[in-house]
């Protein structure tokens, strides 16, 4: 086969050409394989050597790592030791200032623990029984209790201060800012109100307690209501179920029976909550519920049941408390920036004191609760550092505040005479209610006159002159306002008491002189004193003279009367002894009050004319004269919520004057004569004029007394009243 032969020949030729190239390569491969074998032998020797060296390196590295670990452990120990040293130093430094105080405190606490039973007994008695009494009686109670405890050998703190024991100064400071006066009695009342087991019933004729409660609870959604409010039950139930404070204001001498279970805290446990029966309905009692009750009655007669269910507290203003209030009012008007600075300062001081107490409490808690070593507690050291730094800052601020307070108080004290005069005037008005129960003047009324006096009295850049102007204007303004509401027979008594009170306050007359003027010799027995020298001297007159002789300026009067009976008889028999020269040089040696004492002792029937002379000289002629009623002035100082009440004697009728004044002012005035069925017309007219403006003149009001009660509620509760309404 030629084709096959040709293919073979071509293949052999191709093979030859390829083989010619491959053969040298094969020969080279064999040479290279021989070289590779030699190189691999060399590599294996080198690898063996490397492995040996690596083993040596690993041993050395392990030794190095061990040495480095030991070094790091030593460094960590050194750092921990240094840190402990620093912490120990910080602890020693931080607590070094506390050592003396805490050592002393520890001893004090030991003594306190020993006396704790007696102190707690006194505090408990104070909270339970002191509320209804004034400061004097509370102090007497304390003295009695201490005597009893000495009898039974119960240890107690002799000079215990219950206020500081039961409350901290910061809280009292907050109360003062909220309107509670800063006198001792008010602070005690605040403690009893907040800490007593029973709900408080405050005897609060001047609304001081009510104002404080409203300010204290304003952020807690305080609900204010009264027993005759149409939604009273709803308010009570809402306050109980929502856990809100409730203020029931202006109660009388009886309380709503619906309050009985609440006051007695007859709460029924129901699961995790409490319930109470209000009437025939069960209401949930939430934890935030608080109840406050106030009355405007100055001396209410509560039943033993009411006294047992509530904590009766006497919030009646004290003379010192009122003086401080009035001083704040004067400064607010005369030096507003000073009062603002003082208020801000008080707030800062209270906040700083509270902060100090919190920090100290926190530090003591951390010291007692830390487990293990104190020097290892980093957070404790940080708390201590912050406490120390803050305490230093706070102490510095308190020192600055104390200096500033001294400066502010000295500036405030300049206006103290105005406040003192105001306080004396107010308490004289209050005492007039002993003459006639109708003579009631609220503190709000008085403060209104006080503010008017500061606004209208003559201004002066010289403080002493300005103070004198305010005092002069205030005294007459209060006098005119008060006598306007007194019966004619009591006006002179009030004026004389005013002059005497002001002289007593200014120490122009002594208390024993005042007592001699009031009582004379009524307490003496004619048989127990030396006999009268002459028969013409009346028995009562002689007793008066014996009593008078106990005063230093009259020590010789008995002998003088015996020696110069003709001179004294001539003076005694004159028509107006007060205008005649007094024998034995008394005319020149006595001041006006001394002469008044002498006239009162000799001639009681001439005491009133001489007293007019005394009043005119001491406080001014205008006080000795009558005050003419000005309807226009009365209208100008009135407000839409203050009804003007005219008490009429037989034959007098001011209706014409009132209508004439209304006509002059261009104001509508309509009269309604009260009587059976007239309440409907009066109610309609009052409602109309409250909305549109005008004067409602209700005549013969004694025939509509029930409506008078209703009218008072309307005046107090109506929200919007036209400014022209009276």
Secondary structure, 3 states (H helix, E strand, C coil): CHHHHHHHHHHHHHHHHHHHHHHHHHHHHHHHHHHHHHHHHHHHHHHHHHHHHHHHHHHHHHHHHHHHHHHHHHHHHHHHHHHHHHHHHHHHHHHHHHHHHHHHHHHHHHHHHHHHHHHHHHHHHHHHHCCCCCHHHHHHHHHHHHHHHHHCCCCCCCCCCHHHHHCCHHHHHHHHHCCCCCCHHHHHHHHHHHHCCCEEEEECCCCHHHHHHHHHCHHHCCEEECCCCCCHHHHHHHHHHHCCEEEECCCCCCCCHHHHHHHCCCCEEECCEEEEEECCEEEEECCCCEEEEEECCCCCCCCHHHHHHEEEEECCCCHHHHHHHHHHHHHHHHCHHHHHHHHHHHHHHHHHHHHHHHHHHHHHHHHHHCCCCHHHCHHHHHHHHHHHHHHHHHHHHHHHHHHHHHHHHHHHHCCHHHHHHHHHHHHHHHHHHHCCCCCCCCHHHHHHHHHHHHHHCCCCCCHHHHHHHHHHHHHHHHHHHHHHCCCHHHHHHHHHHHHHHHHHHCCCCCHHHHHHHHHCCCCCCHHHCCCCCCCCCCHHHHHHHHHHCCCHHHCCHHHHHHHCHHHHHHHHHCCCHHHCCCCCCHHHHCCHHHHHHHHHHHCHHHHHHHHHHHHHHHCCHHHHCCCCCCHHHHHHHCCCCCCCCCCCCCCCCCHHHHHHHHHHHCCCEEEEECCCCCHHHHHHHHHHHHHHCCEEEEECHHHCHHHHHHHHHHHHHCCCCCCCCC
